[in-house]
């Protein structure tokens, strides 16, 4: 049995970790002291259209010594990557397990492979609308079926490494109450999600509104389509072109009339919090410039989020 450590028990970690426990997996959560007390008292509570649950959950905190795990799932926001790495490090050092980050973009991949070793990190991505309520409940909302994809990187496939642990993880994931898929090379999946996310984040943050509100304007639909064309061109230049069928599906989501969809980055801005702008939009823009591509809408979206971050910093 794959022994799993999930870093964090919020919307992402709590949901996927909880569903793995329900499927019989051996899962422990690494959380802060307050969250550990909450989980000890009430269990891991999931509220979901796919079924509510109250699940007994094992926890560790930063004061506990490192323990060996086969898989360490990292579920933080990109701006918390440094602290998540520090939290995972004792447990990675205690054994020979693999790290599986569920972060957006690509910048974290090199950081993790440099820290833990290029063959101790798999790639992963997830899709879920979930949040942690004030009562500590993981609330999964309708709109998209929770899904998790993972796989080996291109160089790992070429060198024929990590096939056995990847197969064991695939079997574990397939038994859980979420859509799971092994995607190899995982770079393709990461790039495809990035293409969509950068448009959703860039567009909804720039316009400060939902997809439906944007496309109801005179030029909103065209702007979203042009932004998608820009992000797709960057993926093509990186040798991971999105499939036409995928782009058609994404285009429908990003231009759906009446849609209330927004990026989590916009929700972060609305509550005055930190954003993943540098990781999702800024890094993509740097890669576009490296390829010699002109991406004027992405440039404007990046300046918008950077301006917000600058004003937030001034306000303390």
C-alpha positions in Angstrom: 0.0 0.0 0.0 1.2 3.5 -0.9 1.9 5.5 2.2 0.8 9.1 1.6 1.6 12.5 3.3 -0.6 15.4 2.2 0.9 18.8 2.9 -2.2 20.8 3.9 -5.8 19.9 4.6 -7.6 22.8 2.9 -9.9 22.8 -0.2 -7.5 20.8 -2.4 -5.5 18.7 0.1 -8.5 18.0 2.3 -10.7 16.9 -0.6 -8.4 14.7 -2.4 -6.7 13.3 0.7 -10.1 12.7 2.3 -11.4 10.8 -0.8 -8.3 8.7 -0.8 -8.9 7.7 2.9 -12.4 6.8 2.0 -11.0 4.5 -0.7 -8.8 2.7 1.9 -5.5 4.6 1.3 -3.0 5.2 4.0 -3.0 9.0 4.3 -1.6 11.4 6.9 -2.0 15.2 6.8 0.8 17.7 7.7 -1.0 20.7 9.1 -0.7 23.6 11.5 -1.4 23.1 15.2 -4.9 24.7 15.0 -5.9 22.6 12.1 -4.6 19.5 13.8 -6.8 20.2 16.8 -9.8 20.8 14.6 -9.3 17.5 12.7 -8.8 15.7 16.0 -12.1 17.0 17.3 -14.4 16.9 14.3 -12.6 14.7 11.8 -12.1 15.8 8.2 -15.5 17.1 7.1 -16.3 17.2 3.4 -19.5 18.8 2.0 -19.9 17.9 -1.6 -22.6 17.2 -4.2 -20.8 13.9 -4.7 -21.4 12.9 -1.1 -20.8 14.4 2.4 -18.3 12.8 4.7 -16.8 13.0 8.2 -13.5 11.1 8.1 -11.1 10.3 10.9 -7.8 11.9 9.9 -4.2 11.3 11.1 -2.1 14.4 11.4 1.5 15.6 11.8 2.7 19.1 12.6 6.0 20.9 12.1 7.2 19.8 15.5 7.0 16.1 14.6 10.2 14.3 13.4 10.5 13.3 9.8 8.8 10.0 8.8 9.1 8.0 5.6 6.3 8.2 3.1 6.0 6.8 -0.4 4.3 9.9 -1.7 4.2 13.5 -0.5 1.4 15.5 -2.1 2.1 19.3 -2.0 -1.1 21.3 -2.2 -0.1 24.9 -1.5 -0.4 28.1 -3.5 2.8 29.1 -5.4 3.6 31.9 -3.0 3.8 29.4 -0.2 6.0 27.0 -2.1 9.1 27.8 0.1 7.4 27.0 3.3 5.8 23.9 1.9 9.2 22.6 0.8 10.6 23.2 4.2 7.7 21.3 5.7 8.1 18.4 3.3 11.9 18.2 3.6 12.2 16.2 6.8 9.8 13.6 5.5 11.5 13.4 2.1 14.8 13.0 3.8 13.5 10.3 6.1 12.7 8.0 3.2 12.9 7.5 -0.6 9.3 8.7 -1.4 8.3 10.9 -4.3 6.9 14.4 -4.2 3.7 15.2 -6.2 3.0 18.9 -6.4 -0.5 20.1 -7.4 0.5 23.7 -8.2 -0.3 25.8 -11.2 2.2 26.8 -13.9 5.6 25.2 -14.3 8.1 27.3 -12.3 7.8 25.1 -9.2 8.9 22.0 -11.1 12.6 23.0 -11.4 12.6 24.2 -7.8 11.4 20.9 -6.5 13.6 18.8 -8.7 16.6 20.8 -7.7 15.8 20.5 -4.0 14.8 16.8 -3.8 16.4 15.3 -6.9 15.1 15.0 -10.5 13.8 11.5 -10.0 12.0 12.1 -6.7 9.4 14.4 -8.2 6.4 13.6 -10.3 4.2 16.2 -12.1 0.6 16.8 -11.1 -2.4 19.0 -11.6 -5.9 19.1 -10.3 -9.2 20.7 -11.0 -11.7 21.5 -8.3 -13.8 24.3 -7.0 -13.4 23.9 -3.2 -12.8 26.1 -0.2 -12.4 25.7 3.6 -15.3 27.1 5.5 -15.0 29.1 8.7 -16.0 25.9 10.5 -13.1 24.0 8.9 -15.3 22.1 6.5 -14.0 21.3 3.0 -16.8 22.6 0.8 -16.7 21.3 -2.8 -18.9 23.3 -5.1 -20.6 22.3 -8.3 -19.3 23.3 -11.7 -16.5 20.9 -12.4 -16.0 17.2 -11.4 -13.0 17.0 -9.0 -10.1 15.6 -11.0 -6.4 14.9 -10.5 -3.8 14.1 -13.2 -0.2 13.0 -12.6 2.6 11.4 -14.4 6.3 11.2 -15.1 8.3 14.0 -16.9 9.6 13.5 -20.4 13.2 12.9 -19.3 12.0 10.3 -16.8 10.1 8.4 -19.4 13.1 8.5 -21.8 15.4 7.1 -19.0 12.7 4.5 -18.1 12.6 5.4 -14.4 9.7 5.5 -11.8 7.4 3.3 -13.8 6.7 1.0 -10.8 5.8 3.7 -8.3 3.8 5.5 -10.9 1.7 2.4 -11.5 1.1 1.9 -7.8 0.0 5.5 -7.4 -2.3 5.2 -10.5 -4.0 2.1 -8.9 -4.5 4.0 -5.6 -6.0 7.1 -7.3 -8.3 5.0 -9.5 -10.2 3.7 -6.5 -11.0 7.2 -5.1 -14.1 9.3 -5.6 -12.6 11.7 -8.0 -11.6 11.6 -11.7 -8.0 10.5 -11.9 -5.7 10.1 -15.0 -2.1 9.3 -15.6 -0.8 11.7 -18.2 2.7 11.2 -19.7 4.6 13.2 -20.4 3.0 15.3 -17.7 4.4 18.5 -19.2 1.6 18.3 -21.8 -1.1 18.3 -19.1 0.7 21.1 -17.2 1.0 23.3 -20.2 -2.6 22.7 -21.3 -3.9 23.7 -17.9 -1.6 26.7 -17.8 -2.9 27.9 -21.2 -6.5 27.9 -19.9 -5.7 29.2 -16.4 -3.7 32.2 -17.6 -6.6 33.3 -19.7 -9.2 32.8 -16.9 -6.9 34.6 -14.4 -5.7 37.3 -16.8 -9.2 38.0 -18.2 -11.2 38.0 -15.0 -8.6 39.9 -13.0 -8.2 42.5 -15.7 -11.9 43.1 -16.1 -12.7 42.4 -12.4 -15.7 40.3 -13.3 -17.0 36.9 -14.2 -16.7 35.2 -17.7 -20.4 36.0 -18.3 -20.0 39.6 -17.5 -16.9 39.9 -19.7 -18.5 38.3 -22.8 -21.6 40.4 -22.4 -19.6 43.5 -23.3 -19.0 44.6 -26.8 -15.5 43.3 -27.1 -15.2 40.9 -24.2 -15.6 37.6 -26.1 -13.1 38.7 -28.7 -10.6 39.7 -26.0 -10.9 36.3 -24.3 -10.4 34.5 -27.6 -7.4 36.7 -28.4 -5.9 36.0 -25.0 -6.4 32.3 -25.5 -4.6 32.5 -28.8 -1.6 34.2 -27.1 -1.3 31.6 -24.4 -1.7 28.7 -26.8 1.1 30.2 -29.0 3.5 30.1 -26.1 2.7 26.4 -25.4 3.3 25.6 -29.1 6.6 27.4 -29.0 7.5 25.3 -25.9 6.8 22.1 -28.0 3.6 21.3 -26.1 0.9 22.4 -28.4 -2.7 22.0 -27.0 -4.9 19.7 -29.0 -7.5 21.4 -31.1 -10.3 19.6 -29.4 -9.0 20.8 -26.0 -8.8 24.4 -27.3 -12.3 24.1 -28.5 -13.6 23.0 -25.1 -11.6 25.7 -23.3 -12.8 28.3 -25.7 -16.4 27.3 -24.8 -15.7 27.7 -21.1 -13.9 31.0 -21.4 -16.6 32.6 -23.6 -19.8 31.0 -22.1 -22.7 33.5 -21.9 -24.0 33.9 -18.4 -21.1 32.0 -16.8 -20.4 33.0 -13.2 -16.9 31.5 -13.4 -13.9 33.5 -12.1 -10.3 32.6 -11.4 -9.3 32.0 -7.8 -6.8 34.9 -8.4 -9.7 37.3 -8.8 -11.2 36.0 -5.6 -7.8 36.6 -3.9 -7.7 40.2 -5.2 -11.3 40.8 -3.9 -10.3 39.8 -0.4 -7.1 41.7 -0.5 -4.8 38.7 -0.4 -1.7 37.6 -2.1 -2.0 36.2 -5.7 -0.3 33.7 -7.9 0.2 36.3 -10.6 3.9 36.0 -10.8 3.7 32.2 -11.1 0.7 32.0 -13.5 0.9 35.1 -15.6 4.4 36.6 -15.1 6.3 33.4 -15.7 4.3 32.7 -18.9 5.0 36.2 -20.2 8.7 35.7 -19.6 8.7 32.5 -21.6 6.8 34.3 -24.4 9.5 36.9 -24.5 12.2 34.2 -24.5 10.5 32.7 -27.6 10.3 36.1 -29.2 6.5 36.2 -29.2 4.3 39.3 -28.9 1.6 38.8 -26.3 0.2 42.3 -25.7 -2.9 41.2 -23.7 -0.9 39.0 -21.5 1.5 41.9 -20.9 -1.4 44.1 -19.9 -2.9 41.5 -17.6 0.5 41.0 -15.9 1.0 44.7 -15.4 -2.5 44.8 -13.8 -1.8 42.1 -11.3 1.7 43.6 -10.5 0.1 47.0 -9.9 -2.4 45.4 -7.4 0.5 43.6 -5.6 2.5 46.9 -5.5 -0.5 48.8 -4.0 -1.1 45.9 -1.5 2.5 46.1 -0.4 2.3 49.8 0.2 -0.8 49.3 2.3 1.1 46.8 4.4 
